Amino acid sequence: MKYAVFWAAFAAVPLLAAVLAINKRWMGWAFCGMLAGLYLYESTSISFVSYQYYRGTALGMEISILHLLALAVVLALAIRGKWHSPLPEGGIRLFFLYLLLCLPSFRNADSVIIGWFEIWKLLMLFLFWHAVYGFLTGTGQVETVVKALAVFVIANAFKVIQQHYSFRLTQGVFSHRNTMAMAMNMLGPMFLAGYLQLGLRDKLGRLCVAAFACTGLCTMWSYSRGAIAVLPIGYGLATGCCLVGGRVRFHSLAKRLAPFAVIGSIGLAAIWPHFVERFTGAPEASKNTRVALAHCAWEMMKAHPWAGVGVNNWSLNLGEDHEYLSLVEEKMGADVGSFTGIVETVYLLTGAECGIPALLAMLAWFGWHWLACLRGVWRLRGARYHFIAAGFFGGLTANYLQSSLEWVLRQRMSMFLLMICFALVAWLRTLPREKESAA
């Protein structure tokens, strides 16, 4: 039944696109529906081919309502004559280069179909980025995107509260609490910067402060050690960039931050025992496992430096058919046993699976947007949307640092939100300053 509904919806995409092309407001509603698809991803996605019990970064060839709406938005923009080239700017070109450099890893892959799951995910992200970037360049409705993200964050916080008081794992709509914490640490600084710059007199500023409070709550209740460790860095950089922007004076900033400093201190004191337990009570076996898996990744990179062991094929290389675990046992001088986990560093994971060229392309892709944010902090001083560049400079810094401790950046929800962030950064970079200042 679910597949029949999907094909019916897929057939209706061209008609929906034609309708959306008539009115920009309708397109805005469709775009908001697309982002709402993030919240409903689990219930609306189907997998034509799947391997649910595999431990990897992509478990199937998934399509959801989010993808269909993204396709409808892209087609509607094309009908309106707002279509741009497939690779319109540097960031998406580097992403496409990363995708291409993942393909040579198929020659070493134990399972081509499992590797295809990751390539399919990247192709769907390519479509999603075009929907977001095309919507921004075609309509200029950047505040619609910010508001939709704020609503998503607030809705996720309500789910976290429900989970917390139901004594369940607090992970919101995400597949893992570390994934949620990473996403909140990326988006939270943008909402903080929006509140600091716009204040409570502005409608968008009021929504930003609510979303900022929700991101902080979700991060703290995730009890993710990596996210908690980098949280002050992301928010601190965003706050500093707001001062650089020139629209926020120090005394105004201190006045706006004071209530949250008090509330945050009280909340931190209330859950302090849980933090202490998370940071000091971790078993030694967990640390040894992380070290062993990092060694395994290094051995894979040494064995296949140019193409890796196969995109999304990490777990298949930890079996008896491969020598990586035995090599690690020799180096560590201990029996490391048999692991099914994933190396807890997204950069080592990419290098091991896809080789050093793909890793360098990923680093260039990430670094391009980080530098674009830094440049935007200076270039957009005094502009209304300065807070987006300021916030994402802090958010991306926290995201990249946590990615050296967690592999979850490559999960689908993390990547969807990352692509929204990158599309916003690309739009800010190309928007003329005169238009920004007048907004």
C-alpha positions in Angstrom: 0.0 0.0 0.0 2.8 2.4 0.9 4.5 1.8 -2.5 1.2 2.4 -4.3 0.8 5.8 -2.5 4.4 6.6 -3.4 3.9 6.0 -7.1 0.7 8.0 -7.1 2.5 10.9 -5.3 5.4 10.6 -7.7 3.1 10.8 -10.7 1.5 14.0 -9.2 4.8 15.8 -8.9 4.7 17.5 -12.4 1.2 18.7 -11.7 2.1 20.0 -8.3 5.2 21.8 -9.8 2.9 23.5 -12.4 0.6 24.7 -9.7 3.5 26.0 -7.5 4.9 27.9 -10.4 1.8 30.1 -10.5 2.3 31.7 -7.1 5.4 32.3 -5.0 3.4 32.1 -1.8 2.3 28.6 -2.7 5.9 27.7 -3.4 6.7 28.9 0.0 4.1 26.7 1.6 5.5 23.7 -0.4 9.0 24.6 0.8 7.8 24.6 4.4 6.2 21.3 3.8 9.5 20.0 2.5 11.3 21.0 5.7 8.4 19.5 7.7 9.3 16.3 5.9 12.4 16.2 8.1 10.2 15.8 11.2 8.1 13.1 9.4 11.0 11.4 7.6 10.7 8.1 9.4 7.0 7.8 8.8 7.0 9.0 5.1 10.1 7.3 3.8 10.2 4.0 1.9 13.1 1.9 0.8 13.1 0.2 -2.6 16.2 -1.8 -1.5 17.3 -2.0 2.1 19.6 -3.8 4.5 18.1 -2.6 7.8 20.4 -4.7 10.1 23.6 -3.5 8.5 25.8 -1.1 10.5 26.6 1.7 8.1 25.9 5.3 7.2 23.2 4.4 4.7 20.9 1.3 5.1 18.8 1.5 2.0 17.7 3.2 -1.2 15.3 5.6 0.6 12.8 8.1 -0.9 10.5 10.2 1.2 7.9 12.9 0.9 10.8 15.3 1.5 12.4 14.2 -1.8 9.2 14.4 -3.8 8.5 18.0 -2.6 12.1 18.9 -3.3 11.7 17.7 -6.9 8.4 19.6 -7.2 10.1 22.8 -6.0 13.0 22.4 -8.4 10.6 21.8 -11.3 8.4 24.7 -10.3 11.5 27.0 -10.3 12.4 25.7 -13.8 8.9 26.5 -15.1 9.2 30.0 -13.7 12.5 30.4 -15.5 14.4 30.6 -12.3 16.5 27.4 -12.9 20.3 27.8 -12.6 23.1 25.5 -13.7 23.5 22.2 -11.9 26.8 23.4 -10.3 26.2 27.1 -9.8 28.8 27.9 -7.1 32.0 26.6 -5.5 30.4 24.8 -2.5 28.2 22.4 -4.6 31.0 21.8 -7.0 33.2 20.6 -4.2 30.3 18.4 -3.0 30.0 16.9 -6.5 33.7 16.3 -6.6 33.5 14.5 -3.3 30.7 12.4 -4.7 32.7 11.5 -7.8 35.8 10.6 -5.8 33.7 8.1 -3.8 33.0 6.1 -6.9 36.5 4.6 -7.4 36.0 2.8 -4.0 33.5 0.4 -5.7 36.4 -1.6 -7.1 37.4 -2.6 -3.5 33.9 -2.9 -2.1 32.7 -6.2 -0.7 29.1 -5.2 -1.5 28.4 -2.8 -4.4 24.7 -2.5 -3.5 25.6 -1.4 0.1 28.0 1.2 -1.5 25.2 2.3 -3.8 23.0 3.2 -0.8 25.5 5.9 0.2 25.8 7.2 -3.4 22.0 7.3 -3.7 21.9 9.3 -0.4 24.4 11.8 -1.8 22.4 12.2 -5.0 19.2 12.9 -3.0 21.2 15.5 -1.0 22.2 17.1 -4.3 18.5 17.4 -5.2 17.7 18.7 -1.8 20.4 21.4 -1.9 19.1 22.6 -5.3 15.6 22.9 -3.9 16.8 25.0 -1.0 19.3 27.1 -2.9 16.9 27.5 -5.9 14.1 28.6 -3.6 16.4 31.2 -2.0 17.7 32.6 -5.3 14.3 32.3 -7.0 12.1 33.9 -4.3 14.5 35.7 -1.9 12.4 34.3 1.0 15.3 33.7 3.4 13.1 34.3 6.4 10.8 31.5 5.4 13.8 29.1 5.6 14.9 30.5 9.0 11.3 30.3 10.4 10.8 26.8 9.1 14.1 25.7 10.8 12.9 27.3 14.0 9.6 25.5 13.9 11.4 22.2 13.3 13.7 22.8 16.3 10.8 23.8 18.6 8.7 20.7 17.5 11.7 18.5 18.1 12.1 20.0 21.6 8.5 19.1 22.5 9.3 15.5 21.5 12.4 15.6 23.6 10.4 16.8 26.6 7.9 14.0 26.0 10.7 11.4 25.8 12.4 12.8 28.9 9.3 12.5 31.1 8.5 9.1 29.7 11.9 7.9 30.8 13.0 7.2 27.2 16.1 8.1 25.3 16.0 11.8 24.5 16.8 11.9 20.8 13.8 13.7 19.4 13.0 12.8 15.8 16.6 11.8 15.2 18.0 8.3 15.0 20.5 8.9 17.9 20.8 11.5 20.6 24.4 12.4 19.4 22.9 13.1 16.0 20.3 15.4 17.6 22.9 17.2 19.7 25.2 17.8 16.7 22.3 19.3 14.7 21.3 21.5 17.6 24.8 22.7 18.1 24.9 23.7 14.4 21.5 25.5 14.3 21.5 26.9 17.9 24.3 29.6 17.3 22.3 31.0 14.3 19.2 31.4 16.5 21.2 32.9 19.3 22.8 35.4 16.8 19.3 36.2 15.4 18.0 37.0 18.9 21.1 39.1 19.8 20.9 41.1 16.6 17.2 41.5 16.1 16.0 41.5 19.7 12.4 40.8 21.0 10.8 43.7 19.1 11.3 41.9 15.8 9.0 39.0 15.1 11.8 36.9 13.7 13.9 37.8 16.8 11.2 36.4 19.0 11.0 33.2 17.1 14.8 33.0 17.2 15.0 33.3 21.0 12.4 30.4 21.3 14.4 28.2 19.0 17.6 29.1 20.7 16.2 28.0 24.1 15.0 24.8 22.5 18.3 23.9 20.9 20.1 24.4 24.3 17.6 22.2 26.1 17.9 19.5 23.5 21.7 19.5 23.6 21.8 19.3 27.4 19.2 16.5 27.6 21.1 14.5 24.9 23.9 14.1 27.4 26.3 13.8 24.4 29.8 14.3 25.7 31.1 15.6 22.4 28.3 18.0 21.9 28.5 19.4 25.5 32.3 19.8 25.1 32.0 22.0 21.9 28.8 23.8 22.9 30.6 26.8 24.4 32.8 27.2 21.4 29.9 27.5 18.9 27.8 29.8 20.9 30.8 31.9 22.0 32.0 32.4 18.4 28.5 33.4 17.3 28.3 35.9 20.2 31.7 37.4 19.3 30.7 37.7 15.6 27.5 39.6 16.6 29.7 42.2 18.2 31.8 42.4 15.0 28.7 43.0 13.0 28.2 46.4 14.4 24.4 46.2 15.1 24.8 44.8 18.6 26.4 46.9 21.3 28.1 45.2 24.2 25.7 46.5 26.9 22.7 45.4 24.8 24.2 42.0 24.3 24.9 41.6 28.0 21.3 42.6 28.8 19.9 40.1 26.3 22.1 37.2 27.5 21.7 37.8 31.2 18.3 35.9 31.6 19.6 32.9 29.7 22.8 32.9 31.8 20.8 32.7 35.0 18.3 30.1 33.6 21.2 28.0 32.1 23.1 28.1 35.4 20.1 26.8 37.3 19.4 24.1 34.7 23.1 23.0 34.6 23.1 22.7 38.4 20.0 20.6 38.3 21.4 18.0 35.9 25.1 18.3 37.0 25.2 14.8 38.4 24.2 13.3 35.1 27.0 15.3 33.4 29.6 14.0 35.9 28.4 10.5 35.3 28.6 10.8 31.6 32.2 12.3 31.6 33.7 10.2 34.4 31.7 7.0 34.4 32.5 5.9 30.8 33.8 2.3 30.9 37.4 1.6 29.9 36.2 -0.9 27.3 34.4 1.9 25.4 37.6 3.9 25.2 39.6 0.8 24.0 37.0 0.1 21.4 37.3 3.7 20.0 41.1 3.4 19.9 40.9 0.0 18.2 38.5 1.2 15.6 40.6 4.3 14.9 43.6 1.9 14.3 41.5 -0.2 12.0 40.6 2.9 9.9 44.3 3.8 9.7 45.2 0.3 8.5 42.5 0.5 5.9 43.8 3.9 4.6 47.3 2.5 4.4 46.1 -0.6 2.5 44.0 1.4 0.1 45.1 5.0 0.1 43.6 6.0 -3.2 40.2 4.4 -3.3 39.5 3.0 0.2 37.8 -0.3 1.1 34.5 0.7 -0.4 32.0 3.5 0.3 29.6 2.4 3.1 31.5 -0.9 3.4 33.2 -0.2 6.7 31.5 -2.9 8.8 32.1 -5.6 6.1 35.8 -5.1 6.5 35.8 -6.0 10.2 35.0 -9.6 9.6 37.4 -12.6 9.4 37.8 -12.2 5.7 40.0 -9.1 6.3 43.1 -8.7 8.4 42.5 -5.3 9.9 41.5 -6.4 13.4 44.4 -8.8 13.6 46.8 -6.1 12.6 45.3 -3.9 15.4 45.7 -6.7 17.9 49.4 -6.9 17.1 49.9 -3.1 17.5 47.9 -2.9 20.7 49.3 -6.1 22.2 45.9 -7.2 23.3 42.9 -9.1 22.0 40.5 -6.5 20.7 37.7 -9.0 20.0 35.2 -8.6 17.2 33.6 -5.1 16.7 30.6 -4.1 14.7 30.8 -0.4 15.6 31.9 2.5 13.4 35.0 4.5 13.9 34.0 7.6 15.9 35.6 10.1 13.6 33.9 11.0 10.4 37.2 12.0 8.7 38.9 8.6 9.4 35.7 6.9 8.3 35.7 8.7 5.0 39.4 8.2 4.4 39.1 4.4 5.2 36.0 3.9 3.0 36.7 6.2 0.1 40.4 7.0 0.2 42.5 10.1 0.8 41.4 12.0 -2.4 37.8 11.8 -1.3 38.7 12.8 2.2 40.5 15.9 0.9 37.5 16.7 -1.2 35.3 16.5 1.9 37.6 18.7 3.9 37.7 21.2 1.0 33.9 21.1 0.8 33.5 21.7 4.6 36.3 24.3 4.6 34.8 26.3 1.7 31.6 27.0 3.6 33.4 27.7 6.9 35.6 30.4 5.2 32.5 31.7 3.4 30.8 32.3 6.8 33.9 34.0 8.1 34.0 36.3 5.1 30.3 36.9 5.4 30.8 38.1 9.1 32.9 41.0 7.8 31.2 41.6 4.4 27.6 41.7 5.9 28.3 44.1 8.8 25.2 46.1 9.4 23.0 43.9 7.2 19.8 42.3 8.5 21.0 38.8 7.7 24.4 39.2 9.2 23.2 36.9 12.0 23.0 33.9 9.6 26.7 34.2 8.7 27.7 34.9 12.4 25.6 32.0 13.7 26.8 29.4 11.1 30.4 30.4 11.7 30.0 29.3 15.3 27.7 26.4 14.4 29.9 24.9 11.7 33.0 25.2 13.9 31.2 23.2 16.6 29.9 20.8 14.0 33.3 20.1 12.6 35.0 19.7 16.0 32.3 17.3 17.1 32.7 15.4 13.9 36.3 14.5 15.0 34.6 12.7 17.9 31.4 11.3 16.3 30.7 9.7 13.0 27.0 10.7 13.1 27.5 13.7 10.7 27.1 11.2 7.9 23.7 10.1 9.0 20.9 11.3 6.7 19.3 13.8 9.1 22.6 15.5 9.9 23.4 15.8 6.2 20.0 17.2 5.3 20.4 20.0 7.9 24.0 20.5 6.8 22.8 21.0 3.2 20.3 23.6 4.3 23.1 25.5 6.2 25.3 25.3 3.1 22.6 26.5 0.8 22.0 29.5 3.1 25.7 30.3 3.2 25.9 30.1 -0.6 22.9 32.4 -1.0 24.4 35.0 1.4 27.6 34.9 -0.5 26.0 35.8 -3.8 23.4 38.3 -2.6 24.4 41.9 -3.4 25.2 43.9 -0.3 22.8 46.6 -1.3 19.9 44.2 -1.2 21.0 42.7 2.1 21.2 46.1 3.8 17.8 47.1 2.5 16.1 43.9 3.8 
